Amino acid sequence: MSLTHKEMQHTLMERLRLYHFPVAVTFLRNEDAIAGFCEQAEVFAPSSPLTFCQAETAARMQGKTVLMRPGNMSCRMASIAFGWQEFEEKDVEMQRKRYTRTLEQARHVLADRPKLPKGFLAAAAVGPLGEATIEPSVVHFYCEPLQAYHLLIDYMAAADQYPVRPYLSTGSAACGGSVFSYLEQSANMVTACAGSYSSGKTERGELNVMIPGGSIRASVERLLERVAESGGASATRPGDPFPGLDVCGNCPLIKFKKLEKNH
C-alpha cells in the first residue's frame, strides 16, 4: 500500500471526522530547499508578521500553504523554538510573570524547551497534508480528545512505540510541540497554550497531536487495517464508522430497531 498525501488526508478526514485539515509542517533548511518547495506548490506569505499558529489557521481552515521566514514571524516563542533567536531576559521575566514562581525556574523552563539548533532552519512551511509535495517534517492535528486517542493508538501500533510520552511546557504548544516531535521522532500531544488558544483560534478546546512525517503513512495504513478488521473506524464501538459514539456496546438502552414501512 502506497498512499498519496491526498489519499491520507481524505482517509483521516473521513474516518476520524476531523474538523480541520491535518497540517503538514515542513522544515526547509536552506534557500535551495525553499526555492524547490515553492516551485512545486502554490505558496503564500503573510502580508504582515504573524505567529506560527496564526499561519497554521490558513493551512487547516483555508487549505493554504504558507511560508514563514524569520522576518515574518512575530512570535518570540516560535522564533526561539526554530533557532532563530536566543531567549533574553525579557523572555525570562515574561515567563516568571505568567507561569513560574521564580526567575530561576523561568530560565530553566526556557533553557530546557525543545528548540532547533541555531542556523538549522531557513523557513517553516505549513499547509494541508493533502497538498504536500514532499514528505513533511511533522503532521500537526488540531482535534477532539477521542480523535487524538485514535490517532495516537494507530501511531503506536504502526511505530511499535508504547507508550507515547507527551512533552508539555509553558507556551509554545504548536511550535515547540512540533519541534519536539521532529527532534525526538516521536508523536506528541499537548493542550493549546495561551497564545495558540487566542491567536491560533483554538477556542473549541482542541488538542494538538503531532506525528513525525516519516510515520504518518504507516499510521494511516494502520487506520485502514483497523477499519478493514472491525468494519469501522471506532475503537470504542467496532463496526460503527463514527468515532464519537462512545457508548458501551452491551448497553441494553442505546439501541435502535428499524421501523416497518407502514409506520
LUMLUM-619289 format. One record per residue: residue number from 1; z, y, x of N, C-alpha, C, O in turn; residue in three letters. Coordinates in steps of 0.1 Angstrom, whole numbers, plus 5000, padded with zeros to 4 digits. Last residue first. Layout:
<atoms>
ATOM     k     nw     nv     nu    caw    cav    cau     cw     cv     cu     ow     ov     ou     r
ATOM   NUM      Z      Y      X      Z      Y      X      Z      Y      X      Z      Y      X   ALA
...
</atoms>
This chain:
<atoms>
ATOM     k     nw     nv     nu    caw    cav    cau     cw     cv     cu     ow     ov     ou     r
ATOM   263   5093   5022   4549   5104   5031   4550   5099   5045   4555   5107   5054   4556   HIS
ATOM   262   5071   5006   4549   5074   5012   4536   5087   5021   4537   5090   5026   4526   ASN
ATOM   261   5070   4997   4576   5061   5007   4572   5065   5014   4559   5063   5026   4557   LYS
ATOM   260   5103   4993   4590   5091   4988   4584   5083   4999   4578   5088   5010   4576   GLU
ATOM   259   5117   5006   4620   5116   5006   4606   5103   5000   4601   5093   5001   4607   LEU
ATOM   258   5133   4990   4647   5121   4996   4642   5120   4995   4627   5123   4984   4621   LYS
ATOM   257   5165   4999   4658   5156   4989   4653   5144   4996   4646   5145   5007   4641   LYS
ATOM   256   5186   5006   4687   5177   5010   4676   5169   4999   4671   5165   4990   4679   PHE
ATOM   255   5219   5014   4700   5207   5005   4699   5199   5009   4687   5204   5016   4678   LYS
ATOM   254   5247   5019   4708   5235   5027   4711   5223   5018   4712   5217   5016   4723   ILE
ATOM   253   5265   4999   4701   5263   5010   4692   5250   5017   4695   5242   5021   4686   LEU
ATOM   252   5271   4979   4719   5266   4975   4706   5262   4986   4697   5257   4984   4686   PRO
ATOM   251   5261   4980   4753   5268   4987   4742   5262   4983   4728   5250   4984   4726   CYS
ATOM   250   5249   4968   4774   5256   4959   4765   5263   4967   4753   5269   4960   4745   ASN
ATOM   249   5240   4989   4790   5230   4980   4784   5236   4971   4774   5229   4966   4765   GLY
ATOM   248   5255   5020   4788   5257   5006   4791   5247   4998   4783   5246   4999   4771   CYS
ATOM   247   5234   5048   4796   5244   5041   4787   5244   5027   4791   5235   5021   4797   VAL
ATOM   246   5218   5069   4807   5228   5063   4815   5239   5057   4805   5251   5061   4806   ASP
ATOM   245   5189   5079   4808   5195   5071   4798   5206   5063   4804   5205   5051   4807   LEU
ATOM   244   5175   5092   4828   5187   5099   4823   5194   5091   4812   5205   5095   4808   GLY
ATOM   243   5152   5079   4836   5163   5077   4844   5176   5084   4839   5187   5082   4845   PRO
ATOM   242   5131   5061   4815   5137   5074   4816   5150   5073   4824   5159   5066   4820   PHE
ATOM   241   5120   5035   4812   5115   5044   4822   5121   5058   4824   5118   5065   4833   PRO
ATOM   240   5139   5006   4811   5137   5019   4805   5132   5029   4815   5138   5031   4825   ASP
ATOM   239   5143   4986   4829   5134   4984   4818   5131   4996   4810   5120   4997   4803   GLY
ATOM   238   5178   4990   4835   5165   4985   4839   5156   4982   4827   5160   4977   4817   PRO
ATOM   237   5197   5014   4835   5193   5006   4823   5179   5000   4827   5169   5006   4822   ARG
ATOM   236   5202   5023   4860   5213   5022   4851   5210   5014   4838   5219   5009   4832   THR
ATOM   235   5178   5026   4872   5187   5015   4877   5198   5013   4868   5205   5003   4868   ALA
ATOM   234   5147   5032   4858   5161   5035   4857   5169   5023   4862   5168   5012   4857   SER
ATOM   233   5120   5028   4857   5125   5035   4869   5140   5036   4869   5146   5042   4879   ALA
ATOM   232   5109   4994   4847   5112   5008   4845   5117   5015   4858   5120   5008   4867   GLY
ATOM   231   5106   4968   4853   5098   4973   4842   5101   4988   4839   5096   4993   4829   GLY
ATOM   230   5117   4957   4876   5125   4959   4864   5118   4963   4852   5123   4963   4841   SER
ATOM   229   5096   4954   4894   5106   4943   4893   5113   4945   4880   5116   4934   4873   GLU
ATOM   228   5082   4978   4893   5075   4965   4890   5085   4954   4887   5082   4945   4879   ALA
ATOM   227   5102   4996   4901   5096   4997   4888   5089   4984   4884   5090   4979   4872   VAL
ATOM   226   5106   4987   4927   5117   4986   4917   5111   4987   4903   5116   4980   4894   ARG
ATOM   225   5081   4993   4938   5086   4979   4938   5096   4978   4927   5096   4968   4920   GLU
ATOM   224   5082   5021   4936   5072   5014   4928   5076   4999   4928   5073   4992   4918   LEU
ATOM   223   5104   5027   4953   5105   5030   4939   5095   5022   4931   5099   5017   4920   LEU
ATOM   222   5092   5018   4977   5103   5011   4972   5105   5014   4957   5109   5005   4949   ARG
ATOM   221   5073   5038   4979   5068   5024   4978   5079   5016   4972   5077   5007   4964   GLU
ATOM   220   5089   5059   4984   5082   5059   4971   5077   5045   4969   5076   5041   4957   VAL
ATOM   219   5099   5052   5009   5108   5054   4998   5101   5053   4985   5106   5047   4975   SER
ATOM   218   5076   5052   5025   5083   5039   5023   5093   5040   5011   5095   5030   5004   ALA
ATOM   217   5071   5079   5024   5061   5070   5019   5068   5056   5016   5066   5051   5005   ARG
ATOM   216   5093   5091   5037   5091   5094   5023   5081   5083   5017   5083   5079   5005   ILE
ATOM   215   5098   5089   5064   5104   5079   5055   5100   5080   5040   5103   5072   5032   SER
ATOM   214   5088   5111   5077   5084   5097   5081   5089   5086   5072   5084   5075   5074   GLY
ATOM   213   5102   5132   5066   5089   5130   5063   5083   5116   5066   5075   5111   5059   GLY
ATOM   212   5136   5125   5055   5126   5127   5066   5112   5124   5062   5109   5114   5055   PRO
ATOM   211   5147   5141   5026   5143   5128   5031   5133   5131   5043   5124   5138   5041   ILE
ATOM   210   5173   5158   5009   5163   5158   5019   5160   5144   5025   5169   5137   5028   MET
ATOM   209   5183   5173   4979   5181   5160   4986   5170   5161   4996   5159   5166   4993   VAL
ATOM   208   5205   5194   4964   5194   5193   4974   5194   5179   4980   5205   5175   4985   ASN
ATOM   207   5210   5196   4928   5214   5192   4941   5202   5193   4951   5191   5192   4946   LEU
ATOM   206   5212   5224   4905   5205   5213   4911   5211   5209   4925   5217   5218   4932   GLU
ATOM   205   5222   5243   4887   5231   5234   4894   5225   5223   4901   5231   5212   4903   GLY
ATOM   204   5206   5262   4877   5208   5250   4868   5217   5240   4875   5220   5229   4870   ARG
ATOM   203   5201   5281   4896   5212   5284   4886   5215   5272   4877   5225   5272   4870   GLU
ATOM   202   5187   5284   4919   5192   5271   4916   5204   5272   4905   5214   5266   4906   THR
ATOM   201   5173   5305   4934   5171   5302   4919   5175   5288   4916   5167   5280   4911   LYS
ATOM   200   5178   5315   4959   5169   5303   4957   5167   5298   4943   5160   5288   4941   GLY
ATOM   199   5197   5335   4955   5183   5338   4960   5173   5327   4957   5162   5330   4954   SER
ATOM   198   5218   5318   4943   5213   5331   4937   5199   5333   4941   5189   5334   4933   SER
ATOM   197   5219   5294   4957   5222   5294   4943   5216   5307   4936   5210   5306   4926   TYR
ATOM   196   5215   5301   4983   5204   5294   4976   5207   5293   4961   5197   5292   4954   SER
ATOM   195   5240   5314   4989   5227   5321   4990   5216   5314   4982   5208   5321   4975   GLY
ATOM   194   5259   5294   4984   5260   5307   4977   5247   5314   4977   5242   5319   4967   ALA
ATOM   193   5242   5263   4984   5251   5272   4989   5251   5285   4981   5242   5286   4972   CYS
ATOM   192   5240   5233   4963   5235   5247   4967   5246   5255   4974   5257   5254   4970   ALA
ATOM   191   5251   5203   4980   5250   5212   4969   5243   5225   4973   5240   5227   4985   THR
ATOM   190   5231   5178   4997   5241   5189   4997   5240   5197   4984   5229   5197   4977   VAL
ATOM   189   5221   5150   5015   5223   5155   5001   5234   5166   5002   5245   5163   5006   MET
ATOM   188   5197   5134   5035   5208   5143   5034   5209   5147   5019   5199   5147   5012   ASN
ATOM   187   5184   5108   5056   5184   5115   5044   5197   5123   5043   5207   5120   5050   ALA
ATOM   186   5175   5112   5090   5183   5106   5080   5182   5114   5068   5181   5126   5068   SER
ATOM   185   5170   5123   5116   5160   5114   5109   5168   5105   5099   5167   5093   5099   GLN
ATOM   184   5184   5143   5126   5191   5130   5125   5181   5119   5121   5184   5108   5121   GLU
ATOM   183   5166   5165   5124   5172   5161   5137   5178   5147   5137   5176   5140   5147   LEU
ATOM   182   5160   5164   5096   5149   5163   5106   5155   5158   5120   5150   5149   5126   TYR
ATOM   181   5185   5168   5084   5177   5156   5081   5166   5154   5091   5164   5142   5095   SER
ATOM   180   5191   5194   5095   5199   5182   5098   5192   5169   5095   5192   5160   5103   PHE
ATOM   179   5171   5209   5084   5172   5208   5098   5180   5196   5102   5176   5188   5111   VAL
ATOM   178   5179   5208   5057   5166   5203   5061   5166   5200   5076   5160   5190   5081   SER
ATOM   177   5203   5222   5058   5203   5208   5053   5190   5201   5057   5190   5189   5060   GLY
ATOM   176   5196   5247   5067   5204   5238   5076   5204   5224   5071   5204   5215   5080   GLY
ATOM   175   5181   5254   5043   5176   5255   5057   5183   5245   5066   5177   5237   5073   CYS
ATOM   174   5197   5248   5020   5183   5244   5021   5178   5244   5036   5171   5234   5040   ALA
ATOM   173   5223   5257   5029   5221   5244   5022   5206   5240   5024   5204   5228   5029   ALA
ATOM   172   5237   5278   5043   5225   5271   5049   5222   5257   5042   5219   5248   5049   SER
ATOM   171   5273   5276   5037   5260   5282   5037   5249   5273   5042   5252   5261   5046   GLY
ATOM   170   5292   5254   5055   5293   5266   5047   5279   5273   5048   5275   5276   5059   THR
ATOM   169   5279   5220   5051   5285   5231   5058   5286   5243   5049   5282   5243   5038   SER
ATOM   168   5275   5186   5049   5277   5198   5041   5284   5208   5050   5295   5205   5055   LEU
ATOM   167   5256   5159   5052   5261   5169   5060   5262   5182   5052   5252   5189   5049   TYR
ATOM   166   5260   5125   5040   5255   5139   5039   5262   5148   5049   5273   5145   5053   PRO
ATOM   165   5252   5094   5049   5263   5103   5051   5258   5118   5051   5252   5122   5060   ARG
ATOM   164   5243   5065   5033   5238   5078   5037   5251   5087   5038   5259   5087   5029   VAL
ATOM   163   5257   5034   5047   5254   5043   5036   5247   5055   5042   5245   5056   5054   PRO
ATOM   162   5225   5020   5052   5236   5021   5043   5249   5024   5051   5252   5017   5061   TYR
ATOM   161   5192   5017   5056   5203   5026   5061   5214   5027   5050   5212   5033   5040   GLN
ATOM   160   5166   5008   5052   5177   4998   5056   5189   5006   5062   5194   5002   5072   ASP
ATOM   159   5147   5023   5042   5151   5026   5056   5161   5016   5061   5164   5016   5073   ALA
ATOM   158   5145   5014   5016   5133   5014   5024   5137   5015   5039   5130   5009   5047   ALA
ATOM   157   5172   5016   5007   5166   5003   5007   5153   5003   5016   5151   4993   5024   ALA
ATOM   156   5176   5044   5010   5184   5034   5017   5178   5020   5018   5179   5014   5028   MET
ATOM   155   5156   5053   4992   5155   5056   5006   5163   5046   5014   5159   5041   5024   TYR
ATOM   154   5166   5044   4968   5153   5039   4972   5151   5042   4987   5146   5033   4994   ASP
ATOM   153   5190   5059   4968   5191   5044   4967   5178   5039   4972   5178   5029   4980   ILE
ATOM   152   5180   5085   4968   5188   5080   4979   5189   5065   4979   5189   5059   4990   LEU
ATOM   151   5167   5087   4942   5160   5090   4955   5167   5084   4967   5161   5078   4976   LEU
ATOM   150   5189   5081   4925   5177   5072   4926   5170   5074   4939   5166   5065   4946   HIS
ATOM   149   5206   5103   4930   5210   5090   4932   5199   5080   4934   5199   5072   4943   TYR
ATOM   148   5190   5124   4921   5194   5123   4935   5198   5109   4939   5195   5104   4949   ALA
ATOM   147   5189   5118   4894   5177   5117   4902   5179   5116   4917   5173   5109   4924   GLN
ATOM   146   5216   5123   4889   5211   5109   4887   5197   5108   4894   5195   5097   4900   LEU
ATOM   145   5218   5152   4894   5225   5142   4902   5220   5127   4900   5220   5120   4911   PRO
ATOM   144   5185   5167   4897   5197   5165   4890   5205   5153   4897   5199   5146   4905   GLU
ATOM   143   5170   5186   4925   5170   5176   4914   5184   5175   4908   5194   5180   4913   CYS
ATOM   142   5148   5194   4948   5158   5201   4940   5159   5192   4927   5149   5192   4920   TYR
ATOM   141   5140   5179   4979   5140   5178   4965   5151   5187   4959   5162   5187   4964   PHE
ATOM   140   5120   5180   5007   5132   5186   5001   5130   5185   4986   5121   5191   4980   HIS
ATOM   139   5110   5162   5034   5107   5164   5020   5120   5168   5013   5129   5160   5013   VAL
ATOM   138   5101   5171   5067   5111   5168   5057   5106   5170   5043   5098   5179   5041   VAL
ATOM   137   5076   5174   5079   5088   5171   5088   5099   5165   5079   5107   5156   5083   SER
ATOM   136   5047   5158   5064   5058   5168   5065   5069   5164   5074   5071   5152   5077   PRO
ATOM   135   5016   5149   5077   5029   5144   5073   5040   5155   5075   5041   5161   5085   GLU
ATOM   134   4992   5171   5062   4997   5164   5073   5011   5158   5069   5017   5163   5059   ILE
ATOM   133   4987   5183   5038   4975   5178   5045   4979   5170   5058   4971   5163   5063   THR
ATOM   132   5002   5185   5006   5004   5184   5020   4991   5178   5027   4986   5168   5021   ALA
ATOM   131   5002   5187   4979   4992   5195   4986   4993   5193   5001   4985   5200   5008   GLU
ATOM   130   5024   5172   4970   5010   5168   4967   4999   5175   4974   4988   5170   4974   GLY
ATOM   129   5046   5187   4978   5042   5174   4986   5028   5170   4983   5021   5165   4992   LEU
ATOM   128   5041   5222   4980   5043   5210   4972   5039   5198   4980   5028   5198   4987   PRO
ATOM   127   5055   5237   5010   5045   5236   4999   5048   5224   4991   5056   5215   4995   GLY
ATOM   126   5063   5256   5038   5068   5249   5027   5057   5249   5016   5050   5259   5014   VAL
ATOM   125   5065   5259   5074   5057   5259   5062   5063   5251   5051   5069   5240   5053   ALA
ATOM   124   5077   5278   5099   5081   5267   5090   5072   5269   5077   5072   5280   5071   ALA
ATOM   123   5068   5283   5134   5068   5287   5120   5072   5275   5111   5071   5263   5116   ALA
ATOM   122   5077   5276   5159   5069   5288   5158   5068   5293   5143   5068   5305   5141   ALA
ATOM   121   5105   5261   5175   5097   5263   5162   5090   5276   5162   5096   5287   5165   LEU
ATOM   120   5117   5261   5200   5111   5248   5194   5101   5251   5183   5091   5245   5183   PHE
ATOM   119   5131   5283   5208   5118   5281   5213   5110   5269   5207   5099   5267   5211   GLY
ATOM   118   5162   5266   5207   5155   5279   5208   5141   5276   5214   5140   5269   5224   LYS
ATOM   117   5164   5237   5186   5165   5244   5199   5157   5257   5199   5147   5258   5193   PRO
ATOM   116   5178   5239   5152   5167   5236   5162   5169   5243   5175   5174   5254   5175   LEU
ATOM   115   5210   5230   5141   5200   5240   5144   5190   5235   5154   5193   5226   5162   LYS
ATOM   114   5239   5224   5122   5227   5219   5127   5217   5230   5130   5215   5239   5121   PRO
ATOM   113   5270   5239   5134   5260   5238   5123   5247   5233   5129   5243   5237   5140   ARG
ATOM   112   5288   5245   5153   5285   5231   5150   5274   5229   5140   5270   5217   5137   ASP
ATOM   111   5290   5273   5154   5286   5265   5166   5281   5251   5163   5272   5246   5169   ALA
ATOM   110   5299   5279   5128   5286   5283   5133   5281   5275   5145   5269   5272   5146   LEU
ATOM   109   5325   5267   5129   5315   5263   5119   5301   5267   5123   5292   5259   5122   VAL
ATOM   108   5337   5280   5151   5335   5266   5151   5324   5261   5141   5315   5253   5144   HIS
ATOM   107   5338   5306   5141   5330   5303   5153   5327   5288   5154   5316   5284   5157   ARG
ATOM   106   5357   5301   5120   5343   5306   5117   5334   5303   5128   5322   5299   5126   ALA
ATOM   105   5380   5295   5135   5374   5285   5126   5360   5288   5122   5351   5280   5122   GLN
ATOM   104   5384   5319   5147   5381   5308   5155   5375   5296   5147   5366   5290   5151   GLU
ATOM   103   5390   5335   5125   5377   5338   5132   5374   5326   5141   5362   5323   5143   LEU
ATOM   102   5403   5316   5097   5404   5324   5109   5390   5326   5116   5381   5319   5112   THR
ATOM   101   5395   5305   5073   5408   5311   5074   5410   5320   5086   5417   5329   5086   ARG
ATOM   100   5362   5309   5057   5372   5303   5066   5385   5311   5067   5386   5322   5062   THR
ATOM    99   5344   5322   5040   5346   5308   5039   5358   5302   5047   5363   5292   5044   TYR
ATOM    98   5341   5351   5040   5337   5343   5028   5343   5329   5028   5346   5324   5017   ARG
ATOM    97   5351   5361   5064   5354   5368   5051   5351   5359   5039   5359   5359   5030   LYS
ATOM    96   5341   5343   5083   5355   5345   5081   5358   5351   5068   5368   5346   5061   ARG
ATOM    95   5313   5348   5081   5319   5335   5077   5334   5336   5075   5339   5329   5066   GLN
ATOM    94   5313   5375   5089   5309   5372   5076   5314   5358   5071   5319   5356   5060   MET
ATOM    93   5322   5372   5116   5330   5379   5106   5326   5377   5092   5335   5376   5083   GLU
ATOM    92   5300   5358   5126   5314   5352   5126   5323   5359   5116   5330   5352   5108   VAL
ATOM    91   5280   5376   5123   5279   5364   5116   5293   5357   5115   5296   5351   5104   ASP
ATOM    90   5289   5396   5141   5289   5399   5127   5287   5387   5118   5292   5387   5106   LYS
ATOM    89   5286   5382   5165   5300   5385   5160   5300   5389   5145   5309   5385   5138   GLU
ATOM    88   5259   5359   5160   5265   5371   5166   5279   5373   5160   5283   5366   5150   GLU
ATOM    87   5238   5331   5168   5247   5338   5159   5255   5348   5167   5258   5347   5179   PHE
ATOM    86   5204   5337   5178   5217   5331   5181   5227   5338   5171   5225   5350   5167   GLU
ATOM    85   5173   5329   5162   5183   5338   5165   5196   5330   5169   5198   5319   5165   GLN
ATOM    84   5157   5307   5158   5150   5320   5160   5160   5331   5164   5156   5341   5169   TRP
ATOM    83   5165   5282   5151   5165   5285   5165   5158   5298   5168   5154   5301   5180   GLY
ATOM    82   5168   5276   5124   5155   5274   5130   5154   5277   5145   5143   5276   5151   PHE
ATOM    81   5194   5285   5120   5191   5271   5118   5178   5267   5125   5176   5256   5130   ALA
ATOM    80   5190   5313   5123   5199   5306   5132   5196   5291   5132   5195   5284   5142   ILE
ATOM    79   5174   5318   5101   5169   5321   5114   5177   5314   5125   5172   5309   5135   SER
ATOM    78   5191   5311   5080   5179   5303   5082   5174   5305   5096   5169   5296   5103   ALA
ATOM    77   5210   5331   5084   5214   5317   5085   5203   5308   5087   5204   5298   5095   MET
ATOM    76   5195   5354   5079   5200   5351   5093   5205   5337   5094   5203   5331   5105   ARG
ATOM    75   5167   5359   5061   5180   5352   5061   5184   5349   5075   5177   5341   5082   CYS
ATOM    74   5141   5368   5062   5152   5378   5060   5165   5372   5061   5175   5379   5061   SER
ATOM    73   5112   5363   5079   5124   5356   5075   5135   5366   5074   5139   5373   5084   MET
ATOM    72   5089   5373   5091   5091   5375   5076   5102   5367   5070   5103   5364   5058   ASN
ATOM    71   5092   5368   5118   5091   5382   5113   5092   5384   5098   5095   5395   5094   GLY
ATOM    70   5091   5340   5121   5104   5347   5124   5103   5361   5118   5114   5366   5113   PRO
ATOM    69   5072   5328   5092   5074   5331   5107   5087   5339   5109   5093   5343   5099   ARG
ATOM    68   5063   5306   5068   5074   5315   5072   5074   5316   5087   5077   5306   5094   MET
ATOM    67   5038   5301   5045   5041   5300   5059   5052   5311   5062   5050   5323   5060   LEU
ATOM    66   5035   5281   5016   5040   5294   5022   5043   5292   5036   5050   5282   5040   VAL
ATOM    65   5017   5269   4989   5021   5266   5003   5023   5279   5010   5014   5288   5011   THR
ATOM    64   5026   5267   4955   5020   5274   4966   5025   5269   4979   5037   5264   4980   LYS
ATOM    63   5037   5258   4931   5027   5250   4938   5020   5256   4949   5009   5252   4953   GLY
ATOM    62   5057   5271   4917   5043   5276   4916   5033   5268   4923   5021   5270   4921   GLN
ATOM    61   5080   5257   4923   5078   5262   4910   5064   5266   4907   5059   5265   4896   MET
ATOM    60   5080   5249   4950   5085   5240   4940   5082   5244   4925   5081   5236   4916   ARG
ATOM    59   5069   5271   4964   5064   5258   4966   5068   5249   4954   5059   5242   4949   ALA
ATOM    58   5084   5293   4956   5069   5294   4954   5063   5279   4955   5054   5276   4948   ALA
ATOM    57   5109   5286   4964   5107   5287   4950   5092   5287   4947   5087   5282   4936   THR
ATOM    56   5108   5287   4992   5107   5274   4986   5105   5275   4970   5099   5266   4964   GLU
ATOM    55   5113   5314   4996   5099   5309   4999   5097   5295   4992   5086   5292   4987   ALA
ATOM    54   5140   5313   4991   5131   5321   4982   5117   5316   4984   5109   5315   4974   GLN
ATOM    53   5149   5298   5012   5150   5292   4999   5142   5300   4988   5137   5294   4979   CYS
ATOM    52   5145   5317   5033   5138   5304   5033   5138   5298   5019   5128   5293   5014   PHE
ATOM    51   5141   5351   5021   5149   5340   5026   5141   5327   5026   5130   5327   5019   THR
ATOM    50   5115   5374   5032   5122   5366   5022   5132   5356   5029   5131   5354   5041   LEU
ATOM    49   5097   5404   5038   5106   5394   5043   5114   5387   5031   5119   5394   5022   PRO
ATOM    48   5067   5406   5017   5079   5413   5024   5088   5402   5028   5087   5391   5023   SER
ATOM    47   5049   5388   5010   5044   5402   5012   5055   5411   5018   5052   5421   5025   SER
ATOM    46   5047   5357   5027   5054   5366   5019   5049   5381   5021   5046   5385   5032   PRO
ATOM    45   5015   5340   5026   5026   5345   5034   5034   5355   5025   5028   5361   5017   ALA
ATOM    44   4998   5309   5019   5003   5322   5015   5014   5326   5025   5021   5318   5031   PHE
ATOM    43   4970   5288   5022   4983   5292   5027   4986   5306   5023   4978   5315   5024   VAL
ATOM    42   4953   5260   5016   4954   5274   5012   4968   5278   5014   4977   5273   5007   GLU
ATOM    41   4946   5240   5046   4953   5243   5033   4951   5257   5029   4949   5266   5038   ALA
ATOM    40   4934   5238   5071   4933   5226   5062   4939   5229   5048   4936   5222   5038   GLN
ATOM    39   4940   5260   5085   4926   5257   5084   4925   5246   5073   4914   5246   5066   GLU
ATOM    38   4968   5260   5088   4962   5270   5079   4947   5267   5076   4941   5271   5066   CYS
ATOM    37   4970   5240   5107   4976   5238   5094   4970   5248   5084   4966   5243   5073   PHE
ATOM    36   4957   5251   5129   4952   5239   5123   4958   5236   5109   4950   5232   5101   GLY
ATOM    35   4974   5273   5134   4960   5275   5131   4954   5263   5124   4947   5264   5114   ALA
ATOM    34   4999   5260   5140   4998   5269   5128   4983   5271   5124   4980   5270   5112   ILE
ATOM    33   4991   5246   5163   4996   5239   5151   4995   5247   5139   4991   5242   5128   ALA
ATOM    32   4986   5268   5180   4976   5259   5177   4979   5251   5164   4970   5248   5156   ASP
ATOM    31   5012   5280   5181   5001   5287   5174   4989   5278   5171   4983   5280   5160   GLU
ATOM    30   5037   5255   5175   5030   5265   5184   5019   5271   5175   5016   5267   5164   ASN
ATOM    29   5051   5239   5157   5058   5242   5170   5050   5252   5178   5056   5258   5187   ARG
ATOM    28   5062   5237   5124   5050   5239   5133   5054   5245   5146   5061   5256   5146   LEU
ATOM    27   5075   5217   5101   5079   5225   5113   5067   5225   5122   5063   5215   5128   PHE
ATOM    26   5073   5216   5067   5066   5213   5079   5070   5222   5090   5067   5234   5089   THR
ATOM    25   5084   5203   5038   5088   5212   5048   5082   5208   5061   5085   5197   5066   VAL
ATOM    24   5074   5198   5006   5071   5194   5019   5074   5205   5029   5067   5215   5029   ALA
ATOM    23   5093   5194   4978   5088   5204   4988   5086   5198   5001   5095   5192   5007   VAL
ATOM    22   5084   5182   4946   5090   5179   4959   5084   5189   4969   5072   5191   4969   PRO
ATOM    21   5084   5204   4918   5076   5197   4928   5085   5194   4940   5093   5202   4944   PHE
ATOM    20   5111   5199   4894   5104   5207   4904   5095   5198   4912   5097   5186   4914   HIS
ATOM    19   5120   5180   4878   5118   5193   4871   5110   5201   4881   5102   5210   4876   TYR
ATOM    18   5112   5145   4876   5116   5157   4884   5112   5170   4877   5101   5170   4871   LEU
ATOM    17   5111   5119   4865   5112   5131   4857   5117   5143   4864   5125   5151   4859   ARG
ATOM    16   5107   5097   4880   5121   5103   4880   5122   5115   4872   5133   5121   4871   LEU
ATOM    15   5081   5091   4874   5091   5080   4873   5105   5086   4873   5114   5080   4867   ARG
ATOM    14   5066   5115   4877   5065   5107   4865   5077   5098   4864   5083   5097   4853   GLU
ATOM    13   5073   5125   4903   5074   5134   4891   5074   5125   4878   5082   5128   4869   MET
ATOM    12   5067   5103   4919   5080   5109   4918   5083   5117   4906   5093   5116   4899   LEU
ATOM    11   5039   5100   4914   5049   5089   4911   5063   5094   4910   5070   5091   4900   THR
ATOM    10   5029   5124   4923   5027   5120   4909   5037   5109   4905   5043   5110   4895   HIS
ATOM     9   5036   5123   4950   5042   5134   4942   5041   5130   4927   5050   5131   4919   GLN
ATOM     8   5021   5101   4959   5035   5101   4960   5041   5111   4950   5051   5108   4944   MET
ATOM     7   4995   5110   4953   5000   5099   4946   5015   5098   4947   5022   5094   4937   GLU
ATOM     6   4993   5132   4972   4992   5134   4957   4998   5123   4949   5005   5125   4939   LYS
ATOM     5   4996   5118   4996   5006   5127   4992   5006   5130   4977   5016   5132   4971   HIS
ATOM     4   4987   5083   4990   4984   5097   4994   4995   5106   4990   5004   5102   4983   THR
ATOM     3   4999   5051   5001   4998   5062   4991   4995   5075   4997   4999   5078   5008   LEU
ATOM     2   4990   5021   5007   4990   5034   5014   4988   5045   5005   4977   5049   5001   SER
ATOM     1   5000   4988   5009   5000   5000   5000   5000   5012   5009   5009   5014   5018   MET
</atoms>
